[in-house]
């Protein structure tokens, strides 16, 4: 059976894209192309999160430090009116306790030397890298005696007046502002005052505001294991660390990315185990509890901008995908979230806001270059991924379940993504919806899956099918029951969705999927026979969906499905046409490597030396297809493609000769196949390729 060509991508002259109203108007005027099941399945496998895609290829052979610089640094002091500058002394015993377990990282020696010589040091670093602790230890190691903490809201000009006594000073966590900059002249004035008072000052700033035109030193945290060991050894000595370092929970903790503060907190748990206050078994739950606490703190932190929270959620959907996608689509989500928070105040998006490195740092993510698979082959992209593989799911689940006020924005965002022109975006929308559906089945169905499945658009119905497929792989309950009810129900769009999902779920739901698809095909055929004036377009569309779903089952599960399809095609005339259509479609498919081998031809080759009867069943289906007037021409076209393939892949020639010999049993079969080999065009449209003449020896000349 033939199928429509896949939808071709078009470029919009408007770089911002059509408005939602324009999209709705265009939806009725531009006919939508139906997505072929094989191509849609390939997109699902290639673009799903890695922990899900592999489950769809079950059993089948196809796939899815710092530096010196000069100039100014802009620091945000705040938008409120200035207040009197404040400072307070940090208790000496607190510094002494911190010193016992502090671990120096690579930049510490350079930072200490610069602070001693220059009196003032700007120390930059990412959130939670321990830059404040490092600043305190730098002052402590200098032996300054007293250390005073300066209010971070103090303006650069006011800092000068607080440096009049001999002491160490800490101005921690200044934030950026173009209207309240920290300039080189401020640092020179501070240094002059510190020389007069015999003091030293460390200013810590976020890495994102450390401009290249002002002298600063980048702080890098020490290795997590060193921090953990230092805290344990400070209380229990080296022997205590040796007792716990090889525990499974400790190795698991060290396998993930953690901040110095988190390492210090985990060390408290290890110390409790060593003293008998906590059982060792309780360590296993600490990692999950710590990660959950971190996620919740991200969402509830009032100092973190809503745009940063939107980026966290977007990266949760587009983890291990191009960074630009996560950033672009995060801005769309930000607008929707802002509408919930303040519907009467429009909010723009800074076009040139935070740097890429800063946004990834805030999300505790990493960037790296990796090829992205596209319809035109791999294309190098800058990808973004969380350092903790469990964070994407945890972020989505937490936002959905603990902060329901975010649901309207999330739903609207995912609905928009489901109709995006990029396969990766559409697939990740379905994957995110699957996570939300697993967390809350009824809400996931009501807000996302059912509206998608009941829509007229192929794109939304495909999104629903993909969501149900991925939700089942996530072990969401009741998915098979939902598919069954939809497949036998009266709603044509729900049936279409269920049929597509059954085809995708063949590797993990084979028996139920095959049974349901055969039953649906039989009911379809009965309905067509009873209809006095059948709705051809609707019926043809549903039949093609059934045929493609069975095709996917054939290619993914092979033997068990082949046996049933072969049996029914030979014994049930009402099912023969759609089953042969599924087989012919399967024969068209090729693997997606450079050789592009026909999948069914390879299947047949592998079955020749097997004790089962799969080669006979494949031959029987070929014979039925060649003898059926509806499938003869497509089958002959595929056979000609296989012959041309044998010209390029010599190993396929003897296999094809064996198949032709088994198919040329009757006079009619010999005439049909002989005519094909003598008249088929070659690869360039010229005369038959030489291999066709050689293959004629496998087809005896018909008796005239």
ROBALUM-409720 format. One record per residue (C-alpha): residue in one letter; x, y, z. Coordinates in steps of 0.2 Angstrom, whole numbers. Example, Ala and Ser with C-alpha at 12.3 -4.5 7.8 and 13.67 -1.06 7.14 Angstrom:
BEGIN
{atom A; {62; -22; 39}} {atom S; {68; -5; 36}} 
END
This chain:
BEGIN
{atom X; {0; 0; 0}} {atom X; {6; 17; -4}} {atom X; {8; 31; 9}} {atom X; {9; 50; 8}} {atom X; {26; 59; 8}} {atom X; {32; 66; 25}} {atom X; {28; 84; 29}} {atom X; {41; 95; 21}} {atom X; {48; 109; 32}} {atom X; {46; 127; 26}} {atom X; {54; 143; 32}} {atom X; {44; 157; 38}} {atom X; {49; 174; 32}} {atom X; {44; 181; 49}} {atom X; {59; 177; 61}} {atom X; {47; 178; 76}} {atom X; {36; 165; 68}} {atom X; {17; 167; 65}} {atom X; {6; 172; 79}} {atom X; {-6; 159; 88}} {atom X; {-21; 167; 79}} {atom X; {-12; 166; 62}} {atom X; {-8; 147; 66}} {atom X; {-26; 144; 69}} {atom X; {-31; 153; 53}} {atom X; {-18; 143; 43}} {atom X; {-23; 127; 51}} {atom X; {-40; 127; 41}} {atom X; {-32; 132; 25}} {atom X; {-16; 122; 23}} {atom X; {-19; 103; 22}} {atom X; {-9; 94; 35}} {atom X; {2; 79; 30}} {atom X; {0; 63; 39}} {atom X; {16; 58; 48}} {atom X; {21; 40; 42}} {atom X; {23; 28; 57}} {atom X; {41; 23; 53}} {atom X; {47; 41; 52}} {atom X; {38; 46; 67}} {atom X; {45; 31; 77}} {atom X; {62; 36; 71}} {atom X; {60; 54; 78}} {atom X; {54; 47; 94}} {atom X; {69; 35; 97}} {atom X; {82; 48; 91}} {atom X; {75; 63; 101}} {atom X; {68; 55; 117}} {atom X; {78; 56; 133}} {atom X; {91; 42; 133}} {atom X; {84; 33; 148}} {atom X; {68; 30; 138}} {atom X; {73; 28; 119}} {atom X; {82; 12; 122}} {atom X; {67; 3; 128}} {atom X; {59; 5; 110}} {atom X; {73; -5; 102}} {atom X; {70; -21; 111}} {atom X; {75; -36; 101}} {atom X; {75; -27; 85}} {atom X; {89; -24; 72}} {atom X; {84; -6; 69}} {atom X; {85; 11; 78}} {atom X; {85; 27; 91}} {atom X; {207; 148; 185}} {atom X; {209; 164; 186}} {atom X; {219; 177; 178}} {atom X; {224; 195; 179}} {atom X; {215; 208; 169}} {atom X; {212; 227; 169}} {atom X; {197; 239; 169}} {atom X; {180; 239; 178}} {atom X; {168; 227; 185}} {atom X; {149; 231; 186}} {atom X; {141; 225; 202}} {atom X; {123; 226; 207}} {atom X; {121; 235; 224}} {atom X; {102; 235; 224}} {atom X; {88; 247; 218}} {atom X; {83; 252; 235}} {atom X; {89; 269; 242}} {atom X; {106; 268; 251}} {atom X; {107; 265; 270}} {atom X; {121; 268; 282}} {atom X; {136; 256; 279}} {atom X; {137; 242; 291}} {atom X; {150; 229; 296}} {atom X; {152; 216; 310}} {atom X; {165; 205; 317}} {atom X; {165; 187; 313}} {atom X; {168; 176; 329}} {atom X; {186; 170; 330}} {atom X; {181; 152; 335}} {atom X; {169; 151; 320}} {atom X; {184; 154; 309}} {atom X; {195; 141; 319}} {atom X; {182; 128; 317}} {atom X; {180; 131; 298}} {atom X; {199; 131; 296}} {atom X; {201; 113; 303}} {atom X; {191; 105; 288}} {atom X; {194; 118; 275}} {atom X; {202; 111; 259}} {atom X; {213; 122; 248}} {atom X; {210; 121; 229}} {atom X; {222; 125; 215}} {atom X; {219; 144; 215}} {atom X; {221; 146; 234}} {atom X; {240; 149; 234}} {atom X; {239; 162; 221}} {atom X; {225; 171; 229}} {atom X; {234; 171; 246}} {atom X; {249; 179; 238}} {atom X; {239; 192; 228}} {atom X; {229; 197; 244}} {atom X; {245; 199; 254}} {atom X; {253; 210; 241}} {atom X; {239; 219; 234}} {atom X; {228; 221; 250}} {atom X; {212; 219; 240}} {atom X; {206; 204; 230}} {atom X; {190; 201; 219}} {atom X; {186; 183; 220}} {atom X; {174; 177; 208}} {atom X; {165; 160; 207}} {atom X; {149; 151; 203}} {atom X; {135; 148; 216}} {atom X; {139; 136; 229}} {atom X; {157; 134; 225}} {atom X; {163; 139; 242}} {atom X; {169; 156; 237}} {atom X; {164; 164; 254}} {atom X; {172; 151; 264}} {atom X; {188; 153; 253}} {atom X; {188; 172; 256}} {atom X; {187; 169; 275}} {atom X; {201; 156; 275}} {atom X; {212; 168; 265}} {atom X; {210; 181; 278}} {atom X; {212; 169; 292}} {atom X; {228; 162; 284}} {atom X; {235; 179; 283}} {atom X; {234; 180; 302}} {atom X; {224; 197; 301}} {atom X; {217; 194; 319}} {atom X; {200; 201; 317}} {atom X; {189; 198; 302}} {atom X; {174; 209; 299}} {atom X; {159; 206; 287}} {atom X; {153; 221; 277}} {atom X; {135; 222; 271}} {atom X; {134; 217; 253}} {atom X; {122; 231; 249}} {atom X; {136; 244; 253}} {atom X; {140; 254; 239}} {atom X; {158; 254; 232}} {atom X; {161; 272; 238}} {atom X; {155; 268; 255}} {atom X; {166; 253; 258}} {atom X; {181; 265; 258}} {atom X; {175; 272; 275}} {atom X; {173; 255; 283}} {atom X; {192; 251; 281}} {atom X; {199; 262; 294}} {atom X; {205; 249; 307}} {atom X; {218; 235; 305}} {atom X; {208; 220; 301}} {atom X; {203; 208; 288}} {atom X; {187; 213; 278}} {atom X; {174; 202; 269}} {atom X; {162; 209; 256}} {atom X; {153; 194; 250}} {atom X; {141; 191; 236}} {atom X; {139; 208; 228}} {atom X; {127; 207; 213}} {atom X; {128; 216; 197}} {atom X; {120; 232; 192}} {atom X; {125; 244; 177}} {atom X; {120; 259; 188}} {atom X; {130; 254; 203}} {atom X; {147; 248; 195}} {atom X; {163; 243; 204}} {atom X; {176; 252; 195}} {atom X; {195; 251; 195}} {atom X; {196; 268; 204}} {atom X; {186; 261; 218}} {atom X; {198; 246; 221}} {atom X; {213; 259; 220}} {atom X; {205; 269; 234}} {atom X; {201; 254; 244}} {atom X; {219; 248; 242}} {atom X; {226; 265; 248}} {atom X; {215; 265; 263}} {atom X; {220; 247; 267}} {atom X; {238; 251; 266}} {atom X; {235; 266; 279}} {atom X; {225; 255; 291}} {atom X; {236; 239; 288}} {atom X; {220; 229; 283}} {atom X; {215; 217; 269}} {atom X; {199; 215; 259}} {atom X; {191; 201; 249}} {atom X; {176; 204; 238}} {atom X; {167; 189; 231}} {atom X; {156; 191; 216}} {atom X; {146; 179; 205}} {atom X; {156; 172; 191}} {atom X; {143; 179; 178}} {atom X; {147; 197; 184}} {atom X; {166; 196; 183}} {atom X; {170; 206; 168}} {atom X; {186; 204; 159}} {atom X; {190; 223; 161}} {atom X; {193; 222; 180}} {atom X; {206; 212; 190}} {atom X; {199; 196; 198}} {atom X; {203; 178; 202}} {atom X; {192; 164; 198}} {atom X; {189; 152; 212}} {atom X; {187; 134; 208}} {atom X; {181; 122; 222}} {atom X; {191; 107; 228}} {atom X; {187; 90; 223}} {atom X; {171; 83; 232}} {atom X; {180; 68; 239}} {atom X; {194; 79; 247}} {atom X; {180; 90; 256}} {atom X; {171; 74; 262}} {atom X; {187; 66; 268}} {atom X; {193; 83; 277}} {atom X; {177; 84; 287}} {atom X; {177; 66; 292}} {atom X; {195; 66; 297}} {atom X; {193; 82; 307}} {atom X; {182; 72; 319}} {atom X; {186; 54; 317}} {atom X; {204; 54; 310}} {atom X; {211; 46; 295}} {atom X; {205; 29; 301}} {atom X; {187; 35; 301}} {atom X; {188; 40; 283}} {atom X; {195; 23; 279}} {atom X; {180; 15; 287}} {atom X; {167; 24; 276}} {atom X; {176; 29; 260}} {atom X; {171; 13; 251}} {atom X; {153; 12; 256}} {atom X; {141; 10; 241}} {atom X; {132; 26; 247}} {atom X; {148; 36; 248}} {atom X; {154; 30; 230}} {atom X; {137; 34; 224}} {atom X; {138; 52; 231}} {atom X; {155; 55; 224}} {atom X; {149; 49; 207}} {atom X; {137; 64; 206}} {atom X; {141; 83; 206}} {atom X; {140; 91; 223}} {atom X; {145; 107; 231}} {atom X; {157; 109; 245}} {atom X; {142; 113; 257}} {atom X; {133; 97; 251}} {atom X; {149; 87; 254}} {atom X; {150; 95; 272}} {atom X; {131; 90; 275}} {atom X; {134; 72; 269}} {atom X; {150; 71; 280}} {atom X; {139; 74; 295}} {atom X; {129; 59; 290}} {atom X; {145; 49; 289}} {atom X; {150; 54; 306}} {atom X; {133; 49; 313}} {atom X; {136; 32; 306}} {atom X; {153; 31; 313}} {atom X; {147; 35; 330}} {atom X; {132; 24; 329}} {atom X; {119; 37; 329}} {atom X; {113; 33; 312}} {atom X; {111; 16; 303}} {atom X; {122; 14; 287}} {atom X; {106; 9; 278}} {atom X; {99; 27; 280}} {atom X; {113; 34; 269}} {atom X; {105; 27; 254}} {atom X; {90; 39; 255}} {atom X; {101; 54; 259}} {atom X; {106; 57; 240}} {atom X; {88; 58; 234}} {atom X; {82; 69; 249}} {atom X; {97; 81; 246}} {atom X; {93; 82; 228}} {atom X; {74; 85; 232}} {atom X; {79; 99; 244}} {atom X; {90; 107; 231}} {atom X; {76; 107; 218}} {atom X; {64; 114; 230}} {atom X; {76; 128; 236}} {atom X; {78; 133; 218}} {atom X; {60; 136; 215}} {atom X; {57; 145; 232}} {atom X; {73; 156; 232}} {atom X; {66; 174; 230}} {atom X; {83; 180; 225}} {atom X; {83; 169; 209}} {atom X; {74; 177; 195}} {atom X; {58; 169; 187}} {atom X; {67; 168; 171}} {atom X; {81; 157; 179}} {atom X; {67; 146; 186}} {atom X; {60; 144; 168}} {atom X; {77; 140; 161}} {atom X; {79; 126; 174}} {atom X; {62; 119; 169}} {atom X; {66; 121; 150}} {atom X; {83; 112; 153}} {atom X; {74; 98; 162}} {atom X; {64; 95; 146}} {atom X; {79; 98; 134}} {atom X; {93; 89; 144}} {atom X; {106; 83; 133}} {atom X; {100; 93; 119}} {atom X; {106; 109; 110}} {atom X; {108; 123; 123}} {atom X; {100; 136; 111}} {atom X; {84; 126; 112}} {atom X; {83; 126; 130}} {atom X; {87; 145; 131}} {atom X; {75; 150; 117}} {atom X; {60; 140; 124}} {atom X; {64; 145; 142}} {atom X; {59; 162; 137}} {atom X; {42; 157; 131}} {atom X; {39; 148; 147}} {atom X; {45; 163; 157}} {atom X; {32; 174; 149}} {atom X; {18; 161; 153}} {atom X; {24; 160; 171}} {atom X; {25; 179; 173}} {atom X; {7; 180; 166}} {atom X; {1; 169; 181}} {atom X; {11; 179; 193}} {atom X; {7; 196; 187}} {atom X; {-6; 195; 173}} {atom X; {-8; 214; 172}} {atom X; {10; 219; 169}} {atom X; {18; 213; 153}} {atom X; {36; 207; 155}} {atom X; {49; 208; 142}} {atom X; {65; 197; 140}} {atom X; {82; 204; 141}} {atom X; {89; 200; 123}} {atom X; {107; 200; 129}} {atom X; {105; 195; 147}} {atom X; {115; 182; 157}} {atom X; {129; 173; 148}} {atom X; {128; 155; 143}} {atom X; {141; 149; 156}} {atom X; {132; 159; 170}} {atom X; {115; 151; 166}} {atom X; {123; 133; 165}} {atom X; {132; 137; 181}} {atom X; {116; 142; 190}} {atom X; {108; 126; 184}} {atom X; {123; 115; 189}} {atom X; {124; 109; 171}} {atom X; {138; 107; 159}} {atom X; {140; 112; 141}} {atom X; {149; 101; 128}} {atom X; {150; 99; 109}} {atom X; {141; 84; 101}} {atom X; {133; 80; 85}} {atom X; {114; 82; 84}} {atom X; {105; 70; 73}} {atom X; {95; 78; 60}} {atom X; {86; 73; 44}} {atom X; {102; 78; 34}} {atom X; {114; 69; 45}} {atom X; {124; 74; 61}} {atom X; {127; 92; 64}} {atom X; {139; 98; 78}} {atom X; {130; 107; 92}} {atom X; {134; 115; 109}} {atom X; {124; 104; 120}} {atom X; {118; 106; 138}} {atom X; {116; 93; 152}} {atom X; {113; 92; 170}} {atom X; {128; 85; 180}} {atom X; {115; 74; 189}} {atom X; {105; 63; 178}} {atom X; {90; 62; 189}} {atom X; {88; 81; 190}} {atom X; {77; 83; 174}} {atom X; {63; 71; 180}} {atom X; {64; 78; 198}} {atom X; {62; 96; 192}} {atom X; {47; 93; 181}} {atom X; {39; 82; 195}} {atom X; {42; 94; 208}} {atom X; {35; 109; 198}} {atom X; {20; 99; 194}} {atom X; {16; 91; 210}} {atom X; {22; 104; 223}} {atom X; {18; 120; 214}} {atom X; {1; 118; 205}} {atom X; {0; 136; 202}} {atom X; {13; 133; 188}} {atom X; {2; 120; 180}} {atom X; {-7; 132; 168}} {atom X; {9; 139; 161}} {atom X; {17; 122; 159}} {atom X; {2; 115; 150}} {atom X; {1; 130; 138}} {atom X; {20; 128; 135}} {atom X; {19; 110; 132}} {atom X; {4; 112; 120}} {atom X; {14; 125; 110}} {atom X; {29; 114; 109}} {atom X; {19; 99; 103}} {atom X; {16; 108; 87}} {atom X; {33; 115; 84}} {atom X; {41; 112; 68}} {atom X; {56; 103; 75}} {atom X; {55; 84; 78}} {atom X; {66; 86; 94}} {atom X; {55; 99; 102}} {atom X; {39; 89; 98}} {atom X; {47; 73; 105}} {atom X; {53; 81; 121}} {atom X; {36; 89; 124}} {atom X; {29; 71; 124}} {atom X; {43; 65; 135}} {atom X; {39; 79; 148}} {atom X; {21; 76; 147}} {atom X; {24; 57; 150}} {atom X; {34; 62; 166}} {atom X; {19; 73; 172}} {atom X; {7; 60; 168}} {atom X; {16; 47; 178}} {atom X; {16; 59; 193}} {atom X; {-2; 63; 191}} {atom X; {-11; 51; 179}} {atom X; {-29; 60; 179}} {atom X; {-22; 77; 177}} {atom X; {-9; 72; 164}} {atom X; {-23; 64; 154}} {atom X; {-35; 78; 157}} {atom X; {-24; 93; 153}} {atom X; {-12; 86; 140}} {atom X; {-15; 68; 133}} {atom X; {-34; 68; 130}} {atom X; {-35; 86; 122}} {atom X; {-20; 81; 110}} {atom X; {-28; 64; 106}} {atom X; {-45; 72; 102}} {atom X; {-38; 85; 91}} {atom X; {-40; 86; 72}} {atom X; {-21; 88; 70}} {atom X; {-10; 74; 66}} {atom X; {4; 83; 76}} {atom X; {-6; 83; 92}} {atom X; {-12; 65; 90}} {atom X; {5; 60; 87}} {atom X; {10; 69; 103}} {atom X; {-3; 60; 113}} {atom X; {3; 43; 106}} {atom X; {21; 47; 110}} {atom X; {16; 52; 127}} {atom X; {7; 36; 131}} {atom X; {21; 26; 124}} {atom X; {34; 35; 135}} {atom X; {22; 35; 150}} {atom X; {21; 16; 149}} {atom X; {40; 14; 148}} {atom X; {40; 25; 164}} {atom X; {29; 12; 172}} {atom X; {14; 23; 173}} {atom X; {-1; 12; 178}} {atom X; {-16; 9; 167}} {atom X; {-9; 14; 150}} {atom X; {-13; -3; 142}} {atom X; {-31; -2; 148}} {atom X; {-32; 16; 141}} {atom X; {-26; 11; 125}} {atom X; {-38; -4; 124}} {atom X; {-53; 7; 128}} {atom X; {-48; 20; 115}} {atom X; {-44; 7; 102}} {atom X; {-62; -1; 103}} {atom X; {-71; 15; 106}} {atom X; {-81; 26; 94}} {atom X; {-70; 41; 94}} {atom X; {-60; 40; 78}} {atom X; {-46; 52; 84}} {atom X; {-44; 42; 100}} {atom X; {-43; 26; 90}} {atom X; {-30; 33; 78}} {atom X; {-20; 38; 94}} {atom X; {-21; 21; 102}} {atom X; {-17; 12; 85}} {atom X; {-1; 22; 83}} {atom X; {4; 19; 102}} {atom X; {1; 1; 100}} {atom X; {13; 0; 85}} {atom X; {26; 10; 95}} {atom X; {24; -1; 110}} {atom X; {27; -18; 101}} {atom X; {44; -22; 109}} {atom X; {36; -21; 127}} {atom X; {18; -25; 124}} {atom X; {19; -37; 110}} {atom X; {4; -49; 113}} {atom X; {-8; -36; 118}} {atom X; {-3; -24; 104}} {atom X; {-5; -38; 91}} {atom X; {-21; -44; 97}} {atom X; {-29; -27; 98}} {atom X; {-22; -22; 81}} {atom X; {-29; -38; 73}} {atom X; {-46; -35; 81}} {atom X; {-47; -17; 76}} {atom X; {-42; -22; 58}} {atom X; {-56; -35; 58}} {atom X; {-68; -22; 64}} {atom X; {-63; -10; 52}} {atom X; {-65; -22; 37}} {atom X; {-83; -27; 44}} {atom X; {-87; -8; 45}} {atom X; {-82; -5; 27}} {atom X; {-92; -20; 21}} {atom X; {-108; -14; 30}} {atom X; {-106; 4; 25}} {atom X; {-118; 9; 11}} {atom X; {-108; 25; 8}} {atom X; {-91; 23; 16}} {atom X; {-82; 39; 21}} {atom X; {-67; 35; 10}} {atom X; {-54; 48; 17}} {atom X; {-58; 43; 35}} {atom X; {-58; 24; 32}} {atom X; {-42; 25; 21}} {atom X; {-33; 35; 35}} {atom X; {-38; 23; 49}} {atom X; {-33; 8; 38}} {atom X; {-16; 15; 34}} {atom X; {-13; 18; 52}} {atom X; {-18; 0; 56}} {atom X; {-7; -6; 42}} {atom X; {8; 4; 48}} {atom X; {6; -1; 66}} {atom X; {7; -19; 61}} {atom X; {22; -15; 50}} {atom X; {31; -9; 65}} {atom X; {26; -24; 75}} {atom X; {33; -35; 61}} {atom X; {50; -26; 61}} {atom X; {52; -25; 80}} {atom X; {46; -42; 85}} {atom X; {49; -52; 70}} {atom X; {46; -71; 73}} {atom X; {30; -71; 84}} {atom X; {22; -58; 74}} {atom X; {27; -65; 57}} {atom X; {19; -82; 62}} {atom X; {2; -74; 66}} {atom X; {2; -62; 51}} {atom X; {7; -76; 39}} {atom X; {-6; -88; 46}} {atom X; {-20; -75; 45}} {atom X; {-15; -68; 28}} {atom X; {-17; -86; 21}} {atom X; {-33; -91; 30}} {atom X; {-43; -75; 33}} {atom X; {-48; -66; 16}} {atom X; {-55; -51; 25}} {atom X; {-38; -48; 34}} {atom X; {-27; -52; 19}} {atom X; {-27; -35; 11}} {atom X; {-21; -25; 26}} {atom X; {-9; -38; 32}} {atom X; {-1; -39; 15}} {atom X; {0; -20; 15}} {atom X; {9; -21; 31}} {atom X; {21; -34; 25}} {atom X; {25; -24; 9}} {atom X; {28; -8; 19}} {atom X; {40; -18; 30}} {atom X; {49; -24; 14}} {atom X; {51; -6; 9}} {atom X; {61; -1; 25}} {atom X; {80; 0; 26}} {atom X; {92; 1; 40}} {atom X; {98; 19; 43}} {atom X; {117; 16; 42}} {atom X; {128; 20; 27}} {atom X; {125; 3; 19}} {atom X; {106; 5; 19}} {atom X; {102; -13; 19}} {atom X; {83; -19; 16}} {atom X; {78; -25; 33}} {atom X; {67; -39; 27}} {atom X; {80; -45; 15}} {atom X; {92; -46; 30}} {atom X; {79; -54; 40}} {atom X; {76; -67; 26}} {atom X; {95; -70; 25}} {atom X; {97; -73; 44}} {atom X; {82; -85; 44}} {atom X; {89; -97; 30}} {atom X; {101; -106; 43}} {atom X; {88; -106; 57}} {atom X; {78; -121; 62}} {atom X; {62; -112; 63}} {atom X; {51; -108; 47}} {atom X; {53; -89; 46}} {atom X; {61; -91; 29}} {atom X; {46; -101; 23}} {atom X; {33; -88; 31}} {atom X; {42; -74; 23}} {atom X; {42; -83; 6}} {atom X; {23; -86; 8}} {atom X; {19; -68; 11}} {atom X; {29; -63; -4}} {atom X; {20; -75; -15}} {atom X; {3; -69; -8}} {atom X; {8; -51; -12}} {atom X; {14; -54; -29}} {atom X; {-2; -64; -33}} {atom X; {-14; -51; -26}} {atom X; {-19; -37; -39}} {atom X; {-18; -23; -26}} {atom X; {-1; -27; -21}} {atom X; {8; -34; -36}} {atom X; {15; -18; -43}} {atom X; {22; -12; -26}} {atom X; {29; -29; -23}} {atom X; {38; -29; -40}} {atom X; {44; -12; -37}} {atom X; {52; -17; -20}} {atom X; {60; -33; -28}} {atom X; {68; -22; -42}} {atom X; {75; -11; -28}} {atom X; {82; -26; -19}} {atom X; {90; -31; -36}} {atom X; {98; -14; -37}} {atom X; {104; -16; -19}} {atom X; {112; -33; -24}} {atom X; {122; -24; -37}} {atom X; {130; -13; -24}} {atom X; {131; -26; -10}} {atom X; {137; -43; -18}} {atom X; {133; -52; -2}} {atom X; {115; -50; -5}} {atom X; {115; -58; -22}} {atom X; {115; -76; -17}} {atom X; {101; -73; -4}} {atom X; {91; -64; -17}} {atom X; {94; -79; -29}} {atom X; {87; -91; -16}} {atom X; {72; -80; -13}} {atom X; {68; -79; -32}} {atom X; {70; -98; -34}} {atom X; {58; -101; -20}} {atom X; {45; -88; -28}} {atom X; {46; -95; -46}} {atom X; {36; -111; -43}} {atom X; {22; -108; -56}} {atom X; {22; -103; -74}} {atom X; {14; -87; -70}} {atom X; {27; -83; -56}} {atom X; {42; -87; -68}} {atom X; {34; -76; -81}} {atom X; {32; -61; -69}} {atom X; {49; -62; -61}} {atom X; {58; -66; -77}} {atom X; {50; -50; -86}} {atom X; {55; -40; -71}} {atom X; {73; -45; -72}} {atom X; {74; -42; -90}} {atom X; {66; -25; -91}} {atom X; {69; -16; -74}} {atom X; {79; 0; -75}} {atom X; {96; 1; -67}} {atom X; {102; 13; -54}} {atom X; {104; 27; -66}} {atom X; {88; 23; -76}} {atom X; {97; 14; -89}} {atom X; {96; -4; -94}} {atom X; {95; -18; -81}} {atom X; {110; -20; -70}} {atom X; {122; -35; -73}} {atom X; {116; -43; -57}} {atom X; {98; -44; -65}} {atom X; {105; -55; -79}} {atom X; {114; -66; -67}} {atom X; {99; -68; -56}} {atom X; {89; -74; -71}} {atom X; {97; -91; -69}} {atom X; {87; -93; -53}} {atom X; {71; -91; -62}} {atom X; {69; -105; -75}} {atom X; {62; -99; -92}} {atom X; {43; -102; -93}} {atom X; {37; -115; -105}} {atom X; {29; -107; -120}} 
END
